[in-house]
Amino acid sequence: MEKVSNILPFFKRELLGIAEQREITSWAYITINHLLDFNRSDCIINSNQELSSEVVTELHKIIKDLKINKPLQYILGETEFYGLEFKVNKHTLIPRPETEELVDWILQEDFESALDIGTGSGCISISLAKNSNAKISAMDVSVEALIIAKENAKRNQVKIDFIQEDILKLDILPKVDLIVSNPPYVLNSEKVKMKDNVLEFEPSLALFVEDDNPLVFYKKIAELAFKSLNVNGKLFFEINEQFGNEIMSILSQTGFVHIELKKDVNDKERMIRAVKK
């Protein structure tokens, strides 16, 4: 594998049967961009460029990790979300495209302050800070996740007030115009349907809830949000598509109004917005 033009065939050959061709192609180009800073057009222009021994060694290491289902984002240590670069590791979930849709929806609102609960890599809070003039706070129980989130805020040149707290143990939240949360919502029983790349590498703490209390975070956050949101404040959730009606019911019983359930690009009910009057 001496040249840039050899990288894509190398990926396809080595990863045959590991993933679909389209995904393998995507991995190859993301890797090329990461190692050589080439986009697809650059790959054509520079197809005959010789690869250094360091790059070849790195490519072999990446392939080896992909073969054991390690997500490429963790292998490279970074990913893109909402047009921004984010550092990720085993302590943070890999940001998902559906969450970009949630950020889009939130940015249609007018708000001067917002709190992101369960911030992880900081992808939601940092994207909001980058695309609004609001004062943004972000909370997580994981010290390790907050270390990454702080690095990401610095990397993307935004100021965020980071808070290390367990939301389930709090009685009060800061007064804000908007609260957003993408809390753990995958049932333990759903693990059997999940891919190894998620189960073996992404943080369980940020993903899973007990089957007998799946909405524990939604109930707690709704209760605290209703007390702490300013008048006409908004609460946004990303949700497990199975529980849309139940979460709407919790919000209604808590006192929220104008509750709206929204579908993502895959036609799944994955987001909710509610208003505190």
C-alpha positions, 0 to 999 in steps of 0.5 A: 500500500504505497499510494493514496489510490491504494487506501480505498481498495485496502479498506474494502479488501480487509473489511469485507464482511465486517460492514456494508461497502458503503460504510467501508467507503465512508470509513476510508474517506474519513480516515484519509481526511483525518490522516492526510487532510484530503477530501474526496477530490484531493484523493483523485488529484493526489492519487499517486502521492506516496504514503509515509511509513507512519501513515501506512502503520496507522492505517494498519492499526485502524483496520485492526481496530475496525475488525474488532468492531471498535467505532471509527470515531473512537479509533480516531478520537474525534467526530463531526457534529453540527459542522463542528469537530468533537473529541470523543472517547470511551467515556462519551457517547458518539454524537448521532445525526438525530441529535443534530435534528434536535439542535436544529429544532432548539435553535428555532427558539428565542432564549437567553440561557440554556442548560444541557443535562447529560452533556457527554461530549458537549455536542448539544451545549457547544452547538447551541453556544456556537450558534446563539448568543445564549449563556449555556450551562451543561451538566453530567454525572461523569467527571471523565465525560466533562473533561472531554466536554471542556476540551471540546468547548475550548476547541470550538472556542465557546464558553460553557459553565460545566457542572458535575452533578447526578441529576437524580440526586438534585432538588433544584436547577439553575433558572434558565429559559431552556432545558435540553436533555438526551438522557439514558433511555435504552432498555437493558432488555434491548441490548440483545438487538444492539451491535457489538460496536455500541455494546462493547465500546460506548459507555453503558452509564450514558445509554441504559436504564432498567426495564422496570423504570425506563423513564426515571430521568424524564420524570426527574428532569420534568419535575426539576425543569418545571420548578426552574424554567423561566416563564414561557421556558421550553423543555426539549428531550431526545427520547426512545421512540417507544415511549413518546406517549408516556413522556408526553403524559408525564410532561402534561401531569407535571404542568407543561403545555403545548407538548409536541412530539416530533419525528426524525428524518427516519420517521421515528418519534424521537424528540419532544418539546414542552412549554412552561407557562 
